[in-house]
Amino acid sequence: MPMFARVMAYVRRNGLGYTLRRAVEMFSGRVLRVYDRAARRADPSAEELASQRMNPPDAGMISIAIPAWNTRPAFLQALADSLTAQTYANWEAVIYDGCSTDAEAIRSMDALKDGRIRVIHGSANEGIAGNTNRAIAACRGDYIALCDHDDTLTPDALWHVARAIADEAPDLLYSDEDKLTEDGRVRTDPHRKPDFCPDNLRSGNYICHLMVVKRTLLTELGGLRPAFDGSQDHDLTLRIAERTQRICHIPRVLYHWRTVGASMSHQRLQQCQDAAARAVTEHMARIGRPGQCTVEDGVLRLRWDVPAGLTVQKIHVPAGEGYAFINRAAVGATGDVLLILREGVSEPDEAALREMLMYAQRDDVAAVTPMITDRRGRIVHAGYTWDGERVCSRNAGLPGHAGGWHGLNRTSHNVMAVSTDCLMVRRDHFIPFDEGYTGGLGAVDWCRRLWEWKLRCVYTPHAQIVCDRPERTDDPADMARLLAAWPDLRDPCRTGSEV
């Protein structure tokens, strides 16, 4: 899609004001290099890197599988340089060339061959998935990292992966990442990811890079599926998540994703999105919760099937009665699902009720909240987050139509906690609220207790309501009570500087 058309499509989705805000952020990142300068100051020192080399974790060999085809020599050399600079020495890289036609590209690949970098020239180009599978088949490590041919790793990337392997023996590991301008000079757009969040993953492949998979599991799954080229990693990650919960997030930027205009994600965006939608639809069926995933307005939209006959019972909470009223009402409730609405909150329409019910019905969901806005259309609640100092609403103040951090505001995803301004919960998942709280931190405590049951909270922007007076989370007594109950309070769903 031409640049002008992409910009206009972005304006239509997000509005002119938010587009201008994002333009300023991009100017700050790419021209003023604000993030790049901060990231380079935070890079590990020479002393730290030397210490890592002297203290390797006991993790065995890590293989890096790299599919290649007509790769620019400068890009491939930059990747090779980032590999040879690794502080963890027990690695190998397998480059599978899908029958390149560019003689210079072939010569540059052959020039990289040494004891740890192997190049295999194929007789045909089998596409991204096929070429990656060929590279995987030649790998010898117990863990295999998937890497694109034009990206780079930080020098401590494999050391941190190895330490996580030694400590946790996970089946899947992933790290944070950022982007690298095509010329390789500037780092931009850090993507700081949450811990494993299944609803985030269904709405888009947030895991992406750096992804490292246990070899035995990757073999059992049959590697990548060529039918999903363009979203082959997303499909693989969904299939992995169906098999295991041993998934480790390394909260460090360990991977630099080069922004190349000729990449498939830029040239064939619709194909990539359609493949992702098919992958998610198949995933929904495999986990026994069938439904349909489609691409709508540039994002994945999930519609879970809802069994006929489910009843929703509304609990209208009057001002001043709070959690005690909710507890009493829930005891006498007979509906399959409870919808809690505080005074001053608009009633969800039928479409919004069904959207919330799709998530609330699931046996792995604690509660679901819609997007709650004020009468100007500004977000007042989109799930609670903990930023290390305070509990607050995610994306508060943003226009409801805005994408937010990495477009997250426009997709359904997991959140740490929801608000009793409006939430839906299965009656058999309901537990009494602690009546000692006066504000929204009681809802946070309630959600955290449901987390102990391995139940997750969900936010969906596809249901929207209006609230004049949202519940408050700034009461010092409530905060003290919350921190006493949860001294290690953190938000596993938190993603970057989202508030």
C-alpha positions as a Python dict, from the first residue, in 0.01 Angstrom:
ca = {
    (1, 'M'): (0, 0, 0),
    (2, 'P'): (149, 342, -96),
    (3, 'M'): (256, 560, 195),
    (4, 'F'): (-12, 828, 137),
    (5, 'A'): (-288, 566, 132),
    (6, 'R'): (-153, 410, 453),
    (7, 'V'): (-150, 750, 625),
    (8, 'M'): (-505, 828, 518),
    (9, 'A'): (-625, 488, 635),
    (10, 'Y'): (-460, 556, 971),
    (11, 'V'): (-635, 895, 996),
    (12, 'R'): (-972, 735, 920),
    (13, 'R'): (-920, 473, 1194),
    (14, 'N'): (-767, 692, 1463),
    (15, 'G'): (-871, 1049, 1392),
    (16, 'L'): (-659, 1350, 1295),
    (17, 'G'): (-567, 1451, 1651),
    (18, 'Y'): (-429, 1111, 1745),
    (19, 'T'): (-252, 1082, 1408),
    (20, 'L'): (-71, 1410, 1475),
    (21, 'R'): (26, 1286, 1821),
    (22, 'R'): (171, 968, 1672),
    (23, 'A'): (352, 1174, 1407),
    (24, 'V'): (522, 1373, 1684),
    (25, 'E'): (619, 1048, 1859),
    (26, 'M'): (766, 911, 1535),
    (27, 'F'): (957, 1234, 1474),
    (28, 'S'): (1091, 1214, 1828),
    (29, 'G'): (1203, 856, 1773),
    (30, 'R'): (1338, 864, 1420),
    (31, 'V'): (1471, 1219, 1384),
    (32, 'L'): (1549, 1336, 1736),
    (33, 'R'): (1649, 978, 1829),
    (34, 'V'): (1514, 1008, 2182),
    (35, 'Y'): (1465, 633, 2231),
    (36, 'D'): (1784, 543, 2043),
    (37, 'R'): (2000, 759, 2268),
    (38, 'A'): (1835, 628, 2585),
    (39, 'A'): (1862, 267, 2467),
    (40, 'R'): (2232, 297, 2386),
    (41, 'R'): (2299, 449, 2728),
    (42, 'A'): (2123, 149, 2883),
    (43, 'D'): (2315, -108, 2677),
    (44, 'P'): (2533, -345, 2883),
    (45, 'S'): (2881, -212, 2949),
    (46, 'A'): (3200, -380, 2831),
    (47, 'E'): (3252, -500, 3188),
    (48, 'E'): (2904, -656, 3201),
    (49, 'L'): (2959, -831, 2870),
    (50, 'A'): (3297, -960, 2985),
    (51, 'S'): (3138, -1094, 3304),
    (52, 'Q'): (2876, -1277, 3099),
    (53, 'R'): (3145, -1441, 2888),
    (54, 'M'): (3321, -1558, 3203),
    (55, 'N'): (2997, -1692, 3359),
    (56, 'P'): (2803, -1889, 3098),
    (57, 'P'): (2475, -2049, 3212),
    (58, 'D'): (2453, -2427, 3179),
    (59, 'A'): (2202, -2441, 2893),
    (60, 'G'): (2366, -2648, 2620),
    (61, 'M'): (2373, -2551, 2256),
    (62, 'I'): (2126, -2295, 2120),
    (63, 'S'): (2063, -2308, 1745),
    (64, 'I'): (1953, -2012, 1536),
    (65, 'A'): (1744, -2104, 1231),
    (66, 'I'): (1763, -1840, 956),
    (67, 'P'): (1573, -1861, 625),
    (68, 'A'): (1730, -1654, 347),
    (69, 'W'): (1661, -1559, -11),
    (70, 'N'): (1848, -1294, -209),
    (71, 'T'): (1946, -1124, 117),
    (72, 'R'): (2136, -798, 88),
    (73, 'P'): (2497, -872, 180),
    (74, 'A'): (2512, -579, 424),
    (75, 'F'): (2208, -708, 611),
    (76, 'L'): (2339, -1063, 634),
    (77, 'Q'): (2681, -942, 748),
    (78, 'A'): (2521, -730, 1021),
    (79, 'L'): (2330, -1035, 1146),
    (80, 'A'): (2645, -1249, 1138),
    (81, 'D'): (2838, -983, 1328),
    (82, 'S'): (2567, -972, 1595),
    (83, 'L'): (2593, -1350, 1631),
    (84, 'T'): (2971, -1366, 1659),
    (85, 'A'): (2951, -1091, 1924),
    (86, 'Q'): (2733, -1307, 2152),
    (87, 'T'): (2857, -1341, 2510),
    (88, 'Y'): (2712, -1694, 2526),
    (89, 'A'): (2947, -1904, 2318),
    (90, 'N'): (2761, -2234, 2281),
    (91, 'W'): (2554, -2159, 1973),
    (92, 'E'): (2528, -2243, 1606),
    (93, 'A'): (2350, -2072, 1320),
    (94, 'V'): (2199, -2251, 1022),
    (95, 'I'): (2121, -2035, 719),
    (96, 'Y'): (1899, -2209, 465),
    (97, 'D'): (1910, -2034, 129),
    (98, 'G'): (1593, -2089, -71),
    (99, 'C'): (1771, -2102, -406),
    (100, 'S'): (1880, -1738, -430),
    (101, 'T'): (1916, -1595, -780),
    (102, 'D'): (2143, -1303, -685),
    (103, 'A'): (2508, -1402, -730),
    (104, 'E'): (2635, -1142, -482),
    (105, 'A'): (2389, -1264, -219),
    (106, 'I'): (2512, -1622, -269),
    (107, 'R'): (2878, -1518, -242),
    (108, 'S'): (2809, -1319, 74),
    (109, 'M'): (2641, -1618, 237),
    (110, 'D'): (2927, -1851, 151),
    (111, 'A'): (3176, -1601, 293),
    (112, 'L'): (3009, -1635, 635),
    (113, 'K'): (3075, -2007, 671),
    (114, 'D'): (3283, -2097, 974),
    (115, 'G'): (3269, -2341, 1264),
    (116, 'R'): (2942, -2200, 1402),
    (117, 'I'): (2766, -2060, 1095),
    (118, 'R'): (2652, -2315, 837),
    (119, 'V'): (2496, -2229, 501),
    (120, 'I'): (2276, -2473, 312),
    (121, 'H'): (2184, -2392, -48),
    (122, 'G'): (1845, -2537, -141),
    (123, 'S'): (1734, -2636, -487),
    (124, 'A'): (1405, -2444, -462),
    (125, 'N'): (1251, -2152, -276),
    (126, 'E'): (996, -2309, -40),
    (127, 'G'): (873, -1981, 108),
    (128, 'I'): (926, -1847, 458),
    (129, 'A'): (784, -2147, 643),
    (130, 'G'): (939, -2408, 415),
    (131, 'N'): (1286, -2251, 418),
    (132, 'T'): (1270, -2209, 797),
    (133, 'N'): (1172, -2575, 839),
    (134, 'R'): (1472, -2678, 631),
    (135, 'A'): (1697, -2473, 858),
    (136, 'I'): (1533, -2620, 1169),
    (137, 'A'): (1587, -2975, 1040),
    (138, 'A'): (1962, -2908, 1021),
    (139, 'C'): (1986, -2758, 1372),
    (140, 'R'): (2150, -2960, 1649),
    (141, 'G'): (2070, -2759, 1962),
    (142, 'D'): (1813, -2849, 2228),
    (143, 'Y'): (1657, -2504, 2179),
    (144, 'I'): (1602, -2330, 1847),
    (145, 'A'): (1576, -1954, 1801),
    (146, 'L'): (1389, -1824, 1497),
    (147, 'C'): (1556, -1526, 1333),
    (148, 'D'): (1493, -1328, 1015),
    (149, 'H'): (1780, -1284, 771),
    (150, 'D'): (1786, -903, 791),
    (151, 'D'): (1755, -849, 1168),
    (152, 'T'): (2013, -844, 1447),
    (153, 'L'): (2047, -959, 1807),
    (154, 'T'): (2190, -770, 2102),
    (155, 'P'): (2529, -912, 2216),
    (156, 'D'): (2377, -1047, 2537),
    (157, 'A'): (2066, -1198, 2375),
    (158, 'L'): (2165, -1564, 2386),
    (159, 'W'): (2319, -1526, 2735),
    (160, 'H'): (1983, -1413, 2875),
    (161, 'V'): (1807, -1689, 2683),
    (162, 'A'): (2054, -1942, 2822),
    (163, 'R'): (2007, -1816, 3177),
    (164, 'A'): (1627, -1851, 3144),
    (165, 'I'): (1672, -2204, 3008),
    (166, 'A'): (1902, -2299, 3295),
    (167, 'D'): (1668, -2148, 3555),
    (168, 'E'): (1325, -2249, 3422),
    (169, 'A'): (1362, -2508, 3142),
    (170, 'P'): (1069, -2352, 2951),
    (171, 'D'): (918, -2481, 2628),
    (172, 'L'): (893, -2132, 2475),
    (173, 'L'): (1088, -1814, 2547),
    (174, 'Y'): (1041, -1468, 2405),
    (175, 'S'): (1195, -1127, 2464),
    (176, 'D'): (1110, -764, 2407),
    (177, 'E'): (1226, -606, 2083),
    (178, 'D'): (1266, -278, 1900),
    (179, 'K'): (1302, -171, 1540),
    (180, 'L'): (1606, -79, 1340),
    (181, 'T'): (1592, 170, 1054),
    (182, 'E'): (1677, 21, 716),
    (183, 'D'): (2024, 172, 721),
    (184, 'G'): (2086, 21, 1064),
    (185, 'R'): (2169, 351, 1232),
    (186, 'V'): (1870, 424, 1457),
    (187, 'R'): (1671, 207, 1696),
    (188, 'T'): (1302, 298, 1732),
    (189, 'D'): (964, 177, 1860),
    (190, 'P'): (1048, -41, 2158),
    (191, 'H'): (795, -319, 2203),
    (192, 'R'): (794, -406, 2573),
    (193, 'K'): (566, -702, 2603),
    (194, 'P'): (351, -854, 2876),
    (195, 'D'): (407, -1195, 3026),
    (196, 'F'): (213, -1466, 2847),
    (197, 'C'): (-140, -1338, 2778),
    (198, 'P'): (-351, -1577, 2566),
    (199, 'D'): (-611, -1322, 2462),
    (200, 'N'): (-341, -1080, 2348),
    (201, 'L'): (-191, -1358, 2136),
    (202, 'R'): (-523, -1440, 1972),
    (203, 'S'): (-566, -1075, 1875),
    (204, 'G'): (-219, -1055, 1720),
    (205, 'N'): (129, -1205, 1739),
    (206, 'Y'): (270, -987, 2014),
    (207, 'I'): (535, -1252, 2096),
    (208, 'C'): (710, -1227, 1758),
    (209, 'H'): (1088, -1183, 1820),
    (210, 'L'): (1306, -1308, 1980),
    (211, 'M'): (1129, -1645, 1996),
    (212, 'V'): (1309, -1958, 2114),
    (213, 'V'): (1140, -2301, 2120),
    (214, 'K'): (1240, -2632, 2273),
    (215, 'R'): (1350, -2855, 1988),
    (216, 'T'): (1145, -3159, 2091),
    (217, 'L'): (822, -2957, 2101),
    (218, 'L'): (897, -2789, 1769),
    (219, 'T'): (952, -3132, 1614),
    (220, 'E'): (629, -3271, 1761),
    (221, 'L'): (435, -2982, 1610),
    (222, 'G'): (591, -3034, 1268),
    (223, 'G'): (753, -2693, 1255),
    (224, 'L'): (597, -2405, 1065),
    (225, 'R'): (301, -2454, 832),
    (226, 'P'): (351, -2314, 479),
    (227, 'A'): (-23, -2254, 440),
    (228, 'F'): (14, -1968, 688),
    (229, 'D'): (311, -1791, 526),
    (230, 'G'): (307, -1429, 635),
    (231, 'S'): (172, -1526, 978),
    (232, 'Q'): (354, -1855, 1016),
    (233, 'D'): (509, -1752, 1349),
    (234, 'H'): (167, -1652, 1486),
    (235, 'D'): (20, -1989, 1388),
    (236, 'L'): (315, -2171, 1547),
    (237, 'T'): (289, -1976, 1871),
    (238, 'L'): (-83, -2049, 1900),
    (239, 'R'): (-16, -2420, 1855),
    (240, 'I'): (261, -2410, 2115),
    (241, 'A'): (32, -2236, 2365),
    (242, 'E'): (-220, -2518, 2323),
    (243, 'R'): (42, -2769, 2436),
    (244, 'T'): (219, -2596, 2723),
    (245, 'Q'): (207, -2321, 2982),
    (246, 'R'): (584, -2332, 3031),
    (247, 'I'): (627, -2000, 2853),
    (248, 'C'): (894, -1755, 2968),
    (249, 'H'): (901, -1383, 2892),
    (250, 'I'): (1243, -1215, 2915),
    (251, 'P'): (1159, -845, 2978),
    (252, 'R'): (1459, -709, 2787),
    (253, 'V'): (1505, -580, 2435),
    (254, 'L'): (1719, -855, 2283),
    (255, 'Y'): (1622, -826, 1917),
    (256, 'H'): (1636, -549, 1658),
    (257, 'W'): (1376, -591, 1383),
    (258, 'R'): (1491, -411, 1069),
    (259, 'T'): (1218, -208, 896),
    (260, 'V'): (1259, -295, 529),
    (261, 'G'): (1004, -165, 280),
    (262, 'A'): (1025, -482, 72),
    (263, 'S'): (938, -714, 361),
    (264, 'M'): (631, -935, 330),
    (265, 'S'): (453, -765, 619),
    (266, 'H'): (471, -436, 426),
    (267, 'Q'): (409, -561, 73),
    (268, 'R'): (139, -821, 147),
    (269, 'L'): (-24, -695, 464),
    (270, 'Q'): (-371, -823, 373),
    (271, 'Q'): (-231, -1171, 299),
    (272, 'C'): (-55, -1176, 637),
    (273, 'Q'): (-370, -1066, 819),
    (274, 'D'): (-590, -1318, 639),
    (275, 'A'): (-345, -1596, 730),
    (276, 'A'): (-351, -1481, 1093),
    (277, 'A'): (-732, -1486, 1098),
    (278, 'R'): (-736, -1841, 963),
    (279, 'A'): (-478, -1948, 1220),
    (280, 'V'): (-684, -1804, 1507),
    (281, 'T'): (-1009, -1956, 1380),
    (282, 'E'): (-845, -2300, 1368),
    (283, 'H'): (-697, -2243, 1714),
    (284, 'M'): (-1040, -2158, 1858),
    (285, 'A'): (-1176, -2489, 1731),
    (286, 'R'): (-879, -2691, 1856),
    (287, 'I'): (-916, -2563, 2213),
    (288, 'G'): (-1285, -2655, 2218),
    (289, 'R'): (-1415, -2297, 2208),
    (290, 'P'): (-1522, -2258, 1845),
    (291, 'G'): (-1592, -1932, 1677),
    (292, 'Q'): (-1471, -1713, 1393),
    (293, 'C'): (-1184, -1468, 1354),
    (294, 'T'): (-1195, -1208, 1078),
    (295, 'V'): (-998, -901, 979),
    (296, 'E'): (-1200, -586, 1044),
    (297, 'D'): (-1067, -234, 1010),
    (298, 'G'): (-710, -361, 1017),
    (299, 'V'): (-735, -572, 1335),
    (300, 'L'): (-829, -929, 1422),
    (301, 'R'): (-1185, -954, 1552),
    (302, 'L'): (-1279, -1270, 1742),
    (303, 'R'): (-1636, -1392, 1774),
    (304, 'W'): (-1667, -1688, 2008),
    (305, 'D'): (-1978, -1903, 1974),
    (306, 'V'): (-2225, -1852, 2261),
    (307, 'P'): (-2447, -2146, 2364),
    (308, 'A'): (-2818, -2079, 2351),
    (309, 'G'): (-3001, -2032, 2677),
    (310, 'L'): (-2734, -1853, 2884),
    (311, 'T'): (-2904, -1601, 3112),
    (312, 'V'): (-2757, -1265, 3215),
    (313, 'Q'): (-2870, -1113, 3544),
    (314, 'K'): (-2803, -742, 3596),
    (315, 'I'): (-2698, -604, 3933),
    (316, 'H'): (-2751, -226, 3944),
    (317, 'V'): (-2536, -83, 4224),
    (318, 'P'): (-2675, 240, 4377),
    (319, 'A'): (-2443, 517, 4493),
    (320, 'G'): (-2301, 475, 4843),
    (321, 'E'): (-2368, 100, 4888),
    (322, 'G'): (-2057, -43, 4712),
    (323, 'Y'): (-1917, -389, 4755),
    (324, 'A'): (-2152, -498, 5035),
    (325, 'F'): (-2449, -445, 4803),
    (326, 'I'): (-2282, -643, 4523),
    (327, 'N'): (-2208, -933, 4758),
    (328, 'R'): (-2566, -949, 4885),
    (329, 'A'): (-2711, -931, 4535),
    (330, 'A'): (-2478, -1202, 4405),
    (331, 'V'): (-2584, -1443, 4682),
    (332, 'G'): (-2944, -1431, 4564),
    (333, 'A'): (-2867, -1425, 4192),
    (334, 'T'): (-2991, -1703, 3966),
    (335, 'G'): (-2853, -1598, 3626),
    (336, 'D'): (-2572, -1794, 3460),
    (337, 'V'): (-2377, -1470, 3422),
    (338, 'L'): (-2382, -1155, 3636),
    (339, 'L'): (-2352, -804, 3489),
    (340, 'I'): (-2253, -547, 3753),
    (341, 'L'): (-2338, -185, 3670),
    (342, 'R'): (-2274, 109, 3901),
    (343, 'E'): (-2504, 410, 3913),
    (344, 'G'): (-2422, 661, 3640),
    (345, 'V'): (-2314, 396, 3388),
    (346, 'S'): (-2507, 355, 3065),
    (347, 'E'): (-2673, 23, 2983),
    (348, 'P'): (-2485, -195, 2730),
    (349, 'D'): (-2687, -254, 2416),
    (350, 'E'): (-2755, -606, 2285),
    (351, 'A'): (-2440, -613, 2072),
    (352, 'A'): (-2224, -504, 2367),
    (353, 'L'): (-2389, -761, 2595),
    (354, 'R'): (-2314, -1040, 2351),
    (355, 'E'): (-1955, -922, 2308),
    (356, 'M'): (-1898, -935, 2683),
    (357, 'L'): (-2082, -1265, 2716),
    (358, 'M'): (-1850, -1424, 2457),
    (359, 'Y'): (-1563, -1381, 2702),
    (360, 'A'): (-1743, -1410, 3036),
    (361, 'Q'): (-1881, -1755, 2946),
    (362, 'R'): (-1533, -1907, 2919),
    (363, 'D'): (-1407, -2128, 3200),
    (364, 'D'): (-1068, -1951, 3200),
    (365, 'V'): (-1202, -1595, 3237),
    (366, 'A'): (-1247, -1417, 3570),
    (367, 'A'): (-1436, -1112, 3442),
    (368, 'V'): (-1468, -898, 3134),
    (369, 'T'): (-1498, -521, 3098),
    (370, 'P'): (-1598, -308, 2799),
    (371, 'M'): (-1436, 17, 2694),
    (372, 'I'): (-1578, 281, 2928),
    (373, 'T'): (-1569, 639, 2802),
    (374, 'D'): (-1694, 978, 2912),
    (375, 'R'): (-1950, 1166, 2708),
    (376, 'R'): (-1675, 1319, 2493),
    (377, 'G'): (-1562, 974, 2386),
    (378, 'R'): (-1244, 979, 2598),
    (379, 'I'): (-1145, 658, 2775),
    (380, 'V'): (-1200, 653, 3151),
    (381, 'H'): (-1148, 279, 3192),
    (382, 'A'): (-998, 6, 2973),
    (383, 'G'): (-875, -228, 3245),
    (384, 'Y'): (-653, -148, 3542),
    (385, 'T'): (-274, -155, 3539),
    (386, 'W'): (-7, -113, 3807),
    (387, 'D'): (281, 106, 3697),
    (388, 'G'): (498, 41, 4002),
    (389, 'E'): (363, 337, 4195),
    (390, 'R'): (-10, 354, 4138),
    (391, 'V'): (-311, 168, 4005),
    (392, 'C'): (-471, 345, 3711),
    (393, 'S'): (-675, 281, 3400),
    (394, 'R'): (-494, 181, 3086),
    (395, 'N'): (-509, 440, 2808),
    (396, 'A'): (-708, 684, 3023),
    (397, 'G'): (-775, 1006, 2834),
    (398, 'L'): (-719, 862, 2486),
    (399, 'P'): (-996, 898, 2229),
    (400, 'G'): (-1194, 576, 2221),
    (401, 'H'): (-1109, 521, 1854),
    (402, 'A'): (-732, 558, 1905),
    (403, 'G'): (-504, 260, 1876),
    (404, 'G'): (-291, 325, 2183),
    (405, 'W'): (31, 137, 2262),
    (406, 'H'): (104, -86, 1958),
    (407, 'G'): (-264, -69, 1863),
    (408, 'L'): (-360, -262, 2175),
    (409, 'N'): (-658, -41, 2256),
    (410, 'R'): (-839, -159, 1944),
    (411, 'T'): (-812, -531, 2021),
    (412, 'S'): (-943, -758, 2295),
    (413, 'H'): (-669, -850, 2544),
    (414, 'N'): (-593, -952, 2901),
    (415, 'V'): (-568, -693, 3177),
    (416, 'M'): (-463, -711, 3543),
    (417, 'A'): (-804, -608, 3676),
    (418, 'V'): (-1142, -467, 3573),
    (419, 'S'): (-1368, -201, 3721),
    (420, 'T'): (-1698, -258, 3900),
    (421, 'D'): (-1832, 38, 3704),
    (422, 'C'): (-1917, -236, 3454),
    (423, 'L'): (-1804, -596, 3461),
    (424, 'M'): (-1946, -933, 3366),
    (425, 'V'): (-1862, -1256, 3549),
    (426, 'R'): (-1989, -1612, 3550),
    (427, 'R'): (-2197, -1674, 3862),
    (428, 'D'): (-1989, -1982, 3946),
    (429, 'H'): (-1672, -1768, 3925),
    (430, 'F'): (-1802, -1500, 4159),
    (431, 'I'): (-1628, -1461, 4494),
    (432, 'P'): (-1724, -1199, 4755),
    (433, 'F'): (-1554, -860, 4741),
    (434, 'D'): (-1356, -746, 5043),
    (435, 'E'): (-1591, -487, 5190),
    (436, 'G'): (-1309, -294, 5356),
    (437, 'Y'): (-1237, -102, 5037),
    (438, 'T'): (-1422, 212, 4934),
    (439, 'G'): (-1296, 257, 4577),
    (440, 'G'): (-1164, 77, 4271),
    (441, 'L'): (-872, -86, 4449),
    (442, 'G'): (-1124, -330, 4593),
    (443, 'A'): (-1190, -444, 4237),
    (444, 'V'): (-815, -487, 4186),
    (445, 'D'): (-790, -702, 4501),
    (446, 'W'): (-1089, -909, 4384),
    (447, 'C'): (-935, -970, 4041),
    (448, 'R'): (-600, -1062, 4194),
    (449, 'R'): (-770, -1327, 4407),
    (450, 'L'): (-932, -1473, 4095),
    (451, 'W'): (-588, -1478, 3932),
    (452, 'E'): (-496, -1727, 4206),
    (453, 'W'): (-750, -1960, 4043),
    (454, 'K'): (-564, -1914, 3712),
    (455, 'L'): (-851, -1703, 3579),
    (456, 'R'): (-773, -1400, 3363),
    (457, 'C'): (-949, -1070, 3311),
    (458, 'V'): (-1037, -952, 2962),
    (459, 'Y'): (-1095, -608, 2811),
    (460, 'T'): (-1280, -575, 2482),
    (461, 'P'): (-1309, -248, 2288),
    (462, 'H'): (-1588, -396, 2077),
    (463, 'A'): (-1831, -325, 2360),
    (464, 'Q'): (-1852, 39, 2469),
    (465, 'I'): (-2049, 221, 2736),
    (466, 'V'): (-2049, 568, 2893),
    (467, 'C'): (-1975, 650, 3257),
    (468, 'D'): (-2007, 996, 3414),
    (469, 'R'): (-1825, 927, 3743),
    (470, 'P'): (-1574, 639, 3725),
    (471, 'E'): (-1467, 471, 4048),
    (472, 'R'): (-1153, 616, 4208),
    (473, 'T'): (-826, 443, 4291),
    (474, 'D'): (-645, 728, 4471),
    (475, 'D'): (-754, 663, 4831),
    (476, 'P'): (-437, 621, 5046),
    (477, 'A'): (-608, 385, 5292),
    (478, 'D'): (-725, 162, 5008),
    (479, 'M'): (-374, 161, 4857),
    (480, 'A'): (-218, 65, 5191),
    (481, 'R'): (-469, -217, 5227),
    (482, 'L'): (-401, -342, 4874),
    (483, 'L'): (-22, -341, 4918),
    (484, 'A'): (-57, -522, 5250),
    (485, 'A'): (-259, -792, 5077),
    (486, 'W'): (-30, -807, 4772),
    (487, 'P'): (322, -694, 4876),
    (488, 'D'): (465, -817, 4546),
    (489, 'L'): (197, -646, 4337),
    (490, 'R'): (282, -632, 3970),
    (491, 'D'): (93, -630, 3645),
    (492, 'P'): (183, -933, 3430),
    (493, 'C'): (-28, -787, 3150),
    (494, 'R'): (154, -455, 3141),
    (495, 'T'): (307, -356, 2810),
    (496, 'G'): (553, -69, 2796),
    (497, 'S'): (476, 296, 2869),
    (498, 'E'): (105, 256, 2812),
    (499, 'V'): (-27, 500, 3072),
}
